[in-house]
Every structure is written in structure tokens, then in C-alpha cells.
Amino acid sequence: MADDPKKVKEDRNLIAFKQKWEVDFAVKQLAKLAEATKKASKEALFEAAREISPSEGRKKIMKAALKKLKG
């Protein structure tokens, strides 16, 4: 029998930092939004993820990383 999907947090709301393609996608989004380099975007993303638990969600991490890039 399958797991109950209502009991599991949606995966699309998270960033799997162990999967290169997910990190690359998030970095690309940040670079485009902040008009920054990919290197700076990646550093901001990982710094934000260290401050905010990755389990809190993609939106919260991306917002914090964007703030770091612009601020």
C-alpha cells in the first residue's frame, strides 16, 4: 500500500541540495531575479540555506538569498 500523500510535505516546495540539477535551477532563478552572477547567486543560496533550515521551504530560502544579493 502506498504512503498517504497528505502526511508528507510536498517535495516541490523544497530544494534538494544533494541534487545538482535542483541547485543549478535555483541558482539560475536567483541570478535572473537579482541580475547577479551565478557564482554570487550560489553563494547567497547556500548562505541562506545555512541560516534557514532547508525543510522550511524553497520560497523562504529563495527570498532570503535574494535579499542577500540585493542588500
PDB file of N, CA, C and O in Angstrom:
ATOM      1  N   MET A   1       0.843  -1.182   0.000  1.00  0.00           N
ATOM      2  CA  MET A   1       0.000   0.000   0.000  1.00  0.00           C
ATOM      3  C   MET A   1       0.890   1.248   0.000  1.00  0.00           C
ATOM      4  O   MET A   1       1.925   1.277   0.666  1.00  0.00           O
ATOM      5  N   ALA A   2       0.496   2.241  -0.723  1.00  0.00           N
ATOM      6  CA  ALA A   2       1.274   3.469  -0.863  1.00  0.00           C
ATOM      7  C   ALA A   2       1.157   4.340   0.382  1.00  0.00           C
ATOM      8  O   ALA A   2       0.207   4.219   1.156  1.00  0.00           O
ATOM      9  N   ASP A   3       2.129   5.211   0.557  1.00  0.00           N
ATOM     10  CA  ASP A   3       2.087   6.167   1.663  1.00  0.00           C
ATOM     11  C   ASP A   3       0.962   7.158   1.447  1.00  0.00           C
ATOM     12  O   ASP A   3       0.555   7.412   0.314  1.00  0.00           O
ATOM     13  N   ASP A   4       0.472   7.706   2.515  1.00  0.00           N
ATOM     14  CA  ASP A   4      -0.579   8.718   2.448  1.00  0.00           C
ATOM     15  C   ASP A   4       0.052  10.057   2.065  1.00  0.00           C
ATOM     16  O   ASP A   4       0.818  10.608   2.856  1.00  0.00           O
ATOM     17  N   PRO A   5      -0.242  10.599   0.881  1.00  0.00           N
ATOM     18  CA  PRO A   5       0.384  11.853   0.441  1.00  0.00           C
ATOM     19  C   PRO A   5       0.008  13.059   1.307  1.00  0.00           C
ATOM     20  O   PRO A   5       0.694  14.081   1.273  1.00  0.00           O
ATOM     21  N   LYS A   6      -1.068  12.949   2.074  1.00  0.00           N
ATOM     22  CA  LYS A   6      -1.491  14.052   2.929  1.00  0.00           C
ATOM     23  C   LYS A   6      -0.572  14.226   4.131  1.00  0.00           C
ATOM     24  O   LYS A   6      -0.563  15.285   4.759  1.00  0.00           O
ATOM     25  N   LYS A   7       0.199  13.193   4.456  1.00  0.00           N
ATOM     26  CA  LYS A   7       1.065  13.239   5.629  1.00  0.00           C
ATOM     27  C   LYS A   7       2.491  13.676   5.293  1.00  0.00           C
ATOM     28  O   LYS A   7       3.314  13.847   6.192  1.00  0.00           O
ATOM     29  N   VAL A   8       2.778  13.853   4.040  1.00  0.00           N
ATOM     30  CA  VAL A   8       4.129  14.187   3.607  1.00  0.00           C
ATOM     31  C   VAL A   8       4.136  15.594   3.011  1.00  0.00           C
ATOM     32  O   VAL A   8       3.265  15.952   2.218  1.00  0.00           O
ATOM     33  N   LYS A   9       5.136  16.386   3.410  1.00  0.00           N
ATOM     34  CA  LYS A   9       5.273  17.730   2.846  1.00  0.00           C
ATOM     35  C   LYS A   9       5.613  17.608   1.364  1.00  0.00           C
ATOM     36  O   LYS A   9       6.393  16.739   0.975  1.00  0.00           O
ATOM     37  N   GLU A  10       5.040  18.458   0.550  1.00  0.00           N
ATOM     38  CA  GLU A  10       5.268  18.389  -0.884  1.00  0.00           C
ATOM     39  C   GLU A  10       6.736  18.614  -1.220  1.00  0.00           C
ATOM     40  O   GLU A  10       7.358  19.550  -0.716  1.00  0.00           O
ATOM     41  N   ASP A  11       7.282  17.765  -2.060  1.00  0.00           N
ATOM     42  CA  ASP A  11       8.689  17.831  -2.435  1.00  0.00           C
ATOM     43  C   ASP A  11       8.994  19.053  -3.288  1.00  0.00           C
ATOM     44  O   ASP A  11      10.108  19.575  -3.239  1.00  0.00           O
ATOM     45  N   ARG A  12       8.036  19.512  -4.057  1.00  0.00           N
ATOM     46  CA  ARG A  12       8.305  20.651  -4.951  1.00  0.00           C
ATOM     47  C   ARG A  12       8.521  21.941  -4.177  1.00  0.00           C
ATOM     48  O   ARG A  12       9.022  22.921  -4.729  1.00  0.00           O
ATOM     49  N   ASN A  13       8.147  21.948  -2.907  1.00  0.00           N
ATOM     50  CA  ASN A  13       8.352  23.129  -2.084  1.00  0.00           C
ATOM     51  C   ASN A  13       9.722  23.149  -1.415  1.00  0.00           C
ATOM     52  O   ASN A  13      10.036  24.075  -0.667  1.00  0.00           O
ATOM     53  N   LEU A  14      10.541  22.127  -1.683  1.00  0.00           N
ATOM     54  CA  LEU A  14      11.857  22.013  -1.063  1.00  0.00           C
ATOM     55  C   LEU A  14      12.950  22.090  -2.115  1.00  0.00           C
ATOM     56  O   LEU A  14      12.689  21.911  -3.305  1.00  0.00           O
ATOM     57  N   ILE A  15      14.177  22.358  -1.676  1.00  0.00           N
ATOM     58  CA  ILE A  15      15.342  22.292  -2.551  1.00  0.00           C
ATOM     59  C   ILE A  15      16.200  21.141  -2.048  1.00  0.00           C
ATOM     60  O   ILE A  15      16.643  21.150  -0.899  1.00  0.00           O
ATOM     61  N   ALA A  16      16.433  20.160  -2.892  1.00  0.00           N
ATOM     62  CA  ALA A  16      17.287  19.038  -2.524  1.00  0.00           C
ATOM     63  C   ALA A  16      18.729  19.439  -2.846  1.00  0.00           C
ATOM     64  O   ALA A  16      19.155  19.379  -4.000  1.00  0.00           O
ATOM     65  N   PHE A  17      19.466  19.844  -1.826  1.00  0.00           N
ATOM     66  CA  PHE A  17      20.816  20.360  -2.046  1.00  0.00           C
ATOM     67  C   PHE A  17      21.800  19.271  -2.459  1.00  0.00           C
ATOM     68  O   PHE A  17      22.921  19.577  -2.866  1.00  0.00           O
ATOM     69  N   LYS A  18      21.400  18.015  -2.361  1.00  0.00           N
ATOM     70  CA  LYS A  18      22.263  16.915  -2.803  1.00  0.00           C
ATOM     71  C   LYS A  18      22.094  16.621  -4.290  1.00  0.00           C
ATOM     72  O   LYS A  18      22.862  15.849  -4.866  1.00  0.00           O
ATOM     73  N   GLN A  19      21.091  17.235  -4.907  1.00  0.00           N
ATOM     74  CA  GLN A  19      20.849  17.029  -6.332  1.00  0.00           C
ATOM     75  C   GLN A  19      21.307  18.265  -7.100  1.00  0.00           C
ATOM     76  O   GLN A  19      20.748  19.353  -6.958  1.00  0.00           O
ATOM     77  N   LYS A  20      22.332  18.068  -7.913  1.00  0.00           N
ATOM     78  CA  LYS A  20      22.963  19.173  -8.636  1.00  0.00           C
ATOM     79  C   LYS A  20      21.970  19.962  -9.490  1.00  0.00           C
ATOM     80  O   LYS A  20      22.022  21.191  -9.525  1.00  0.00           O
ATOM     81  N   TRP A  21      21.074  19.267 -10.170  1.00  0.00           N
ATOM     82  CA  TRP A  21      20.160  19.962 -11.074  1.00  0.00           C
ATOM     83  C   TRP A  21      19.200  20.866 -10.315  1.00  0.00           C
ATOM     84  O   TRP A  21      18.809  21.912 -10.834  1.00  0.00           O
ATOM     85  N   GLU A  22      18.807  20.489  -9.090  1.00  0.00           N
ATOM     86  CA  GLU A  22      17.913  21.350  -8.313  1.00  0.00           C
ATOM     87  C   GLU A  22      18.639  22.605  -7.847  1.00  0.00           C
ATOM     88  O   GLU A  22      18.073  23.699  -7.863  1.00  0.00           O
ATOM     89  N   VAL A  23      19.884  22.447  -7.435  1.00  0.00           N
ATOM     90  CA  VAL A  23      20.683  23.601  -7.017  1.00  0.00           C
ATOM     91  C   VAL A  23      20.919  24.513  -8.212  1.00  0.00           C
ATOM     92  O   VAL A  23      20.780  25.732  -8.101  1.00  0.00           O
ATOM     93  N   ASP A  24      21.277  23.930  -9.363  1.00  0.00           N
ATOM     94  CA  ASP A  24      21.517  24.725 -10.567  1.00  0.00           C
ATOM     95  C   ASP A  24      20.272  25.512 -10.979  1.00  0.00           C
ATOM     96  O   ASP A  24      20.369  26.667 -11.393  1.00  0.00           O
ATOM     97  N   PHE A  25      19.110  24.882 -10.864  1.00  0.00           N
ATOM     98  CA  PHE A  25      17.854  25.553 -11.220  1.00  0.00           C
ATOM     99  C   PHE A  25      17.600  26.736 -10.296  1.00  0.00           C
ATOM    100  O   PHE A  25      17.237  27.817 -10.761  1.00  0.00           O
ATOM    101  N   ALA A  26      17.787  26.544  -8.987  1.00  0.00           N
ATOM    102  CA  ALA A  26      17.578  27.619  -8.025  1.00  0.00           C
ATOM    103  C   ALA A  26      18.572  28.755  -8.247  1.00  0.00           C
ATOM    104  O   ALA A  26      18.212  29.929  -8.155  1.00  0.00           O
ATOM    105  N   VAL A  27      19.827  28.403  -8.540  1.00  0.00           N
ATOM    106  CA  VAL A  27      20.859  29.415  -8.797  1.00  0.00           C
ATOM    107  C   VAL A  27      20.508  30.220 -10.045  1.00  0.00           C
ATOM    108  O   VAL A  27      20.664  31.441 -10.067  1.00  0.00           O
ATOM    109  N   LYS A  28      20.039  29.539 -11.072  1.00  0.00           N
ATOM    110  CA  LYS A  28      19.664  30.212 -12.312  1.00  0.00           C
ATOM    111  C   LYS A  28      18.512  31.195 -12.069  1.00  0.00           C
ATOM    112  O   LYS A  28      18.517  32.308 -12.596  1.00  0.00           O
ATOM    113  N   GLN A  29      17.532  30.778 -11.272  1.00  0.00           N
ATOM    114  CA  GLN A  29      16.413  31.656 -10.940  1.00  0.00           C
ATOM    115  C   GLN A  29      16.894  32.889 -10.178  1.00  0.00           C
ATOM    116  O   GLN A  29      16.495  34.013 -10.482  1.00  0.00           O
ATOM    117  N   LEU A  30      17.758  32.665  -9.181  1.00  0.00           N
ATOM    118  CA  LEU A  30      18.276  33.788  -8.391  1.00  0.00           C
ATOM    119  C   LEU A  30      19.071  34.758  -9.246  1.00  0.00           C
ATOM    120  O   LEU A  30      18.907  35.974  -9.137  1.00  0.00           O
ATOM    121  N   ALA A  31      19.933  34.218 -10.097  1.00  0.00           N
ATOM    122  CA  ALA A  31      20.774  35.062 -10.949  1.00  0.00           C
ATOM    123  C   ALA A  31      19.908  35.941 -11.851  1.00  0.00           C
ATOM    124  O   ALA A  31      20.218  37.109 -12.083  1.00  0.00           O
ATOM    125  N   LYS A  32      18.835  35.369 -12.347  1.00  0.00           N
ATOM    126  CA  LYS A  32      17.941  36.116 -13.234  1.00  0.00           C
ATOM    127  C   LYS A  32      17.170  37.198 -12.460  1.00  0.00           C
ATOM    128  O   LYS A  32      17.045  38.330 -12.929  1.00  0.00           O
ATOM    129  N   LEU A  33      16.662  36.849 -11.290  1.00  0.00           N
ATOM    130  CA  LEU A  33      15.887  37.807 -10.496  1.00  0.00           C
ATOM    131  C   LEU A  33      16.733  38.959  -9.964  1.00  0.00           C
ATOM    132  O   LEU A  33      16.292  40.108  -9.951  1.00  0.00           O
ATOM    133  N   ALA A  34      17.952  38.644  -9.526  1.00  0.00           N
ATOM    134  CA  ALA A  34      18.794  39.664  -8.898  1.00  0.00           C
ATOM    135  C   ALA A  34      19.777  40.291  -9.878  1.00  0.00           C
ATOM    136  O   ALA A  34      20.530  41.195  -9.517  1.00  0.00           O
ATOM    137  N   GLU A  35      19.768  39.817 -11.096  1.00  0.00           N
ATOM    138  CA  GLU A  35      20.724  40.278 -12.110  1.00  0.00           C
ATOM    139  C   GLU A  35      22.151  40.185 -11.555  1.00  0.00           C
ATOM    140  O   GLU A  35      22.927  41.139 -11.614  1.00  0.00           O
ATOM    141  N   ALA A  36      22.468  39.001 -11.014  1.00  0.00           N
ATOM    142  CA  ALA A  36      23.776  38.741 -10.415  1.00  0.00           C
ATOM    143  C   ALA A  36      24.434  37.575 -11.139  1.00  0.00           C
ATOM    144  O   ALA A  36      23.802  36.895 -11.948  1.00  0.00           O
ATOM    145  N   THR A  37      25.707  37.353 -10.841  1.00  0.00           N
ATOM    146  CA  THR A  37      26.412  36.220 -11.446  1.00  0.00           C
ATOM    147  C   THR A  37      25.931  34.926 -10.801  1.00  0.00           C
ATOM    148  O   THR A  37      25.373  34.929  -9.704  1.00  0.00           O
ATOM    149  N   LYS A  38      26.157  33.832 -11.500  1.00  0.00           N
ATOM    150  CA  LYS A  38      25.761  32.535 -10.955  1.00  0.00           C
ATOM    151  C   LYS A  38      26.571  32.197  -9.700  1.00  0.00           C
ATOM    152  O   LYS A  38      26.054  31.585  -8.765  1.00  0.00           O
ATOM    153  N   LYS A  39      27.839  32.600  -9.690  1.00  0.00           N
ATOM    154  CA  LYS A  39      28.687  32.316  -8.532  1.00  0.00           C
ATOM    155  C   LYS A  39      28.164  33.045  -7.292  1.00  0.00           C
ATOM    156  O   LYS A  39      28.066  32.454  -6.217  1.00  0.00           O
ATOM    157  N   ALA A  40      27.832  34.312  -7.443  1.00  0.00           N
ATOM    158  CA  ALA A  40      27.301  35.094  -6.319  1.00  0.00           C
ATOM    159  C   ALA A  40      25.943  34.537  -5.877  1.00  0.00           C
ATOM    160  O   ALA A  40      25.640  34.494  -4.685  1.00  0.00           O
ATOM    161  N   SER A  41      25.142  34.118  -6.837  1.00  0.00           N
ATOM    162  CA  SER A  41      23.825  33.564  -6.532  1.00  0.00           C
ATOM    163  C   SER A  41      23.953  32.256  -5.764  1.00  0.00           C
ATOM    164  O   SER A  41      23.198  32.005  -4.825  1.00  0.00           O
ATOM    165  N   LYS A  42      24.899  31.432  -6.160  1.00  0.00           N
ATOM    166  CA  LYS A  42      25.099  30.145  -5.489  1.00  0.00           C
ATOM    167  C   LYS A  42      25.579  30.361  -4.051  1.00  0.00           C
ATOM    168  O   LYS A  42      25.124  29.682  -3.131  1.00  0.00           O
ATOM    169  N   GLU A  43      26.491  31.302  -3.867  1.00  0.00           N
ATOM    170  CA  GLU A  43      26.980  31.608  -2.523  1.00  0.00           C
ATOM    171  C   GLU A  43      25.841  32.123  -1.640  1.00  0.00           C
ATOM    172  O   GLU A  43      25.726  31.720  -0.482  1.00  0.00           O
ATOM    173  N   ALA A  44      25.009  33.000  -2.171  1.00  0.00           N
ATOM    174  CA  ALA A  44      23.880  33.543  -1.411  1.00  0.00           C
ATOM    175  C   ALA A  44      22.870  32.445  -1.075  1.00  0.00           C
ATOM    176  O   ALA A  44      22.307  32.429   0.019  1.00  0.00           O
ATOM    177  N   LEU A  45      22.644  31.537  -2.010  1.00  0.00           N
ATOM    178  CA  LEU A  45      21.700  30.437  -1.788  1.00  0.00           C
ATOM    179  C   LEU A  45      22.175  29.537  -0.658  1.00  0.00           C
ATOM    180  O   LEU A  45      21.394  29.190   0.229  1.00  0.00           O
ATOM    181  N   PHE A  46      23.436  29.158  -0.682  1.00  0.00           N
ATOM    182  CA  PHE A  46      23.955  28.269   0.353  1.00  0.00           C
ATOM    183  C   PHE A  46      24.038  28.976   1.710  1.00  0.00           C
ATOM    184  O   PHE A  46      23.816  28.354   2.749  1.00  0.00           O
ATOM    185  N   GLU A  47      24.352  30.256   1.700  1.00  0.00           N
ATOM    186  CA  GLU A  47      24.397  31.016   2.951  1.00  0.00           C
ATOM    187  C   GLU A  47      23.000  31.107   3.563  1.00  0.00           C
ATOM    188  O   GLU A  47      22.833  30.951   4.773  1.00  0.00           O
ATOM    189  N   ALA A  48      22.014  31.356   2.730  1.00  0.00           N
ATOM    190  CA  ALA A  48      20.627  31.422   3.209  1.00  0.00           C
ATOM    191  C   ALA A  48      20.169  30.067   3.729  1.00  0.00           C
ATOM    192  O   ALA A  48      19.446  29.996   4.723  1.00  0.00           O
ATOM    193  N   ALA A  49      20.583  28.994   3.066  1.00  0.00           N
ATOM    194  CA  ALA A  49      20.193  27.646   3.498  1.00  0.00           C
ATOM    195  C   ALA A  49      20.847  27.283   4.830  1.00  0.00           C
ATOM    196  O   ALA A  49      20.284  26.511   5.607  1.00  0.00           O
ATOM    197  N   ARG A  50      22.036  27.838   5.099  1.00  0.00           N
ATOM    198  CA  ARG A  50      22.678  27.591   6.391  1.00  0.00           C
ATOM    199  C   ARG A  50      21.926  28.310   7.512  1.00  0.00           C
ATOM    200  O   ARG A  50      21.840  27.804   8.631  1.00  0.00           O
ATOM    201  N   GLU A  51      21.395  29.469   7.215  1.00  0.00           N
ATOM    202  CA  GLU A  51      20.673  30.251   8.212  1.00  0.00           C
ATOM    203  C   GLU A  51      19.243  29.756   8.413  1.00  0.00           C
ATOM    204  O   GLU A  51      18.719  29.778   9.526  1.00  0.00           O
ATOM    205  N   ILE A  52      18.628  29.318   7.340  1.00  0.00           N
ATOM    206  CA  ILE A  52      17.242  28.849   7.366  1.00  0.00           C
ATOM    207  C   ILE A  52      17.264  27.355   7.068  1.00  0.00           C
ATOM    208  O   ILE A  52      17.933  26.921   6.130  1.00  0.00           O
ATOM    209  N   SER A  53      16.560  26.586   7.834  1.00  0.00           N
ATOM    210  CA  SER A  53      16.516  25.144   7.607  1.00  0.00           C
ATOM    211  C   SER A  53      15.932  24.854   6.224  1.00  0.00           C
ATOM    212  O   SER A  53      14.880  25.391   5.876  1.00  0.00           O
ATOM    213  N   PRO A  54      16.603  24.012   5.433  1.00  0.00           N
ATOM    214  CA  PRO A  54      16.064  23.676   4.109  1.00  0.00           C
ATOM    215  C   PRO A  54      14.656  23.083   4.155  1.00  0.00           C
ATOM    216  O   PRO A  54      13.921  23.144   3.169  1.00  0.00           O
ATOM    217  N   SER A  55      14.284  22.513   5.295  1.00  0.00           N
ATOM    218  CA  SER A  55      12.947  21.937   5.409  1.00  0.00           C
ATOM    219  C   SER A  55      11.857  23.007   5.532  1.00  0.00           C
ATOM    220  O   SER A  55      10.669  22.687   5.475  1.00  0.00           O
ATOM    221  N   GLU A  56      12.247  24.260   5.698  1.00  0.00           N
ATOM    222  CA  GLU A  56      11.251  25.333   5.785  1.00  0.00           C
ATOM    223  C   GLU A  56      10.718  25.748   4.421  1.00  0.00           C
ATOM    224  O   GLU A  56       9.721  26.464   4.331  1.00  0.00           O
ATOM    225  N   GLY A  57      11.378  25.301   3.366  1.00  0.00           N
ATOM    226  CA  GLY A  57      10.820  25.523   2.044  1.00  0.00           C
ATOM    227  C   GLY A  57      11.640  26.389   1.117  1.00  0.00           C
ATOM    228  O   GLY A  57      12.443  27.224   1.532  1.00  0.00           O
ATOM    229  N   ARG A  58      11.398  26.149  -0.158  1.00  0.00           N
ATOM    230  CA  ARG A  58      12.088  26.844  -1.240  1.00  0.00           C
ATOM    231  C   ARG A  58      11.841  28.351  -1.202  1.00  0.00           C
ATOM    232  O   ARG A  58      12.780  29.136  -1.342  1.00  0.00           O
ATOM    233  N   LYS A  59      10.587  28.761  -1.015  1.00  0.00           N
ATOM    234  CA  LYS A  59      10.246  30.189  -1.072  1.00  0.00           C
ATOM    235  C   LYS A  59      11.002  30.988  -0.019  1.00  0.00           C
ATOM    236  O   LYS A  59      11.515  32.068  -0.311  1.00  0.00           O
ATOM    237  N   LYS A  60      11.072  30.473   1.187  1.00  0.00           N
ATOM    238  CA  LYS A  60      11.725  31.194   2.275  1.00  0.00           C
ATOM    239  C   LYS A  60      13.229  31.316   2.024  1.00  0.00           C
ATOM    240  O   LYS A  60      13.816  32.368   2.277  1.00  0.00           O
ATOM    241  N   ILE A  61      13.849  30.253   1.532  1.00  0.00           N
ATOM    242  CA  ILE A  61      15.285  30.272   1.243  1.00  0.00           C
ATOM    243  C   ILE A  61      15.576  31.207   0.072  1.00  0.00           C
ATOM    244  O   ILE A  61      16.517  31.999   0.128  1.00  0.00           O
ATOM    245  N   MET A  62      14.782  31.118  -0.974  1.00  0.00           N
ATOM    246  CA  MET A  62      14.996  31.967  -2.142  1.00  0.00           C
ATOM    247  C   MET A  62      14.821  33.444  -1.779  1.00  0.00           C
ATOM    248  O   MET A  62      15.578  34.293  -2.250  1.00  0.00           O
ATOM    249  N   LYS A  63      13.836  33.748  -0.950  1.00  0.00           N
ATOM    250  CA  LYS A  63      13.594  35.128  -0.535  1.00  0.00           C
ATOM    251  C   LYS A  63      14.792  35.664   0.262  1.00  0.00           C
ATOM    252  O   LYS A  63      15.217  36.801   0.053  1.00  0.00           O
ATOM    253  N   ALA A  64      15.330  34.853   1.166  1.00  0.00           N
ATOM    254  CA  ALA A  64      16.480  35.265   1.968  1.00  0.00           C
ATOM    255  C   ALA A  64      17.722  35.439   1.088  1.00  0.00           C
ATOM    256  O   ALA A  64      18.490  36.383   1.274  1.00  0.00           O
ATOM    257  N   ALA A  65      17.916  34.534   0.136  1.00  0.00           N
ATOM    258  CA  ALA A  65      19.067  34.629  -0.763  1.00  0.00           C
ATOM    259  C   ALA A  65      18.958  35.860  -1.659  1.00  0.00           C
ATOM    260  O   ALA A  65      19.954  36.539  -1.907  1.00  0.00           O
ATOM    261  N   LEU A  66      17.780  36.142  -2.134  1.00  0.00           N
ATOM    262  CA  LEU A  66      17.552  37.326  -2.975  1.00  0.00           C
ATOM    263  C   LEU A  66      17.833  38.606  -2.174  1.00  0.00           C
ATOM    264  O   LEU A  66      18.408  39.560  -2.698  1.00  0.00           O
ATOM    265  N   LYS A  67      17.431  38.615  -0.929  1.00  0.00           N
ATOM    266  CA  LYS A  67      17.678  39.758  -0.067  1.00  0.00           C
ATOM    267  C   LYS A  67      19.191  39.967   0.121  1.00  0.00           C
ATOM    268  O   LYS A  67      19.669  41.102   0.128  1.00  0.00           O
ATOM    269  N   LYS A  68      19.927  38.874   0.270  1.00  0.00           N
ATOM    270  CA  LYS A  68      21.386  38.958   0.416  1.00  0.00           C
ATOM    271  C   LYS A  68      22.038  39.505  -0.840  1.00  0.00           C
ATOM    272  O   LYS A  68      22.987  40.285  -0.759  1.00  0.00           O
ATOM    273  N   LEU A  69      21.542  39.108  -1.988  1.00  0.00           N
ATOM    274  CA  LEU A  69      22.121  39.564  -3.252  1.00  0.00           C
ATOM    275  C   LEU A  69      21.847  41.046  -3.495  1.00  0.00           C
ATOM    276  O   LEU A  69      22.708  41.769  -3.996  1.00  0.00           O
ATOM    277  N   LYS A  70      20.657  41.489  -3.143  1.00  0.00           N
ATOM    278  CA  LYS A  70      20.279  42.881  -3.406  1.00  0.00           C
ATOM    279  C   LYS A  70      20.696  43.830  -2.302  1.00  0.00           C
ATOM    280  O   LYS A  70      20.818  45.037  -2.514  1.00  0.00           O
ATOM    281  N   GLY A  71      20.919  43.262  -1.096  1.00  0.00           N
ATOM    282  CA  GLY A  71      21.076  44.116   0.037  1.00  0.00           C
ATOM    283  C   GLY A  71      22.392  44.463   0.496  1.00  0.00           C
ATOM    284  O   GLY A  71      22.531  45.199   1.473  1.00  0.00           O
TER     285      GLY A  71
END
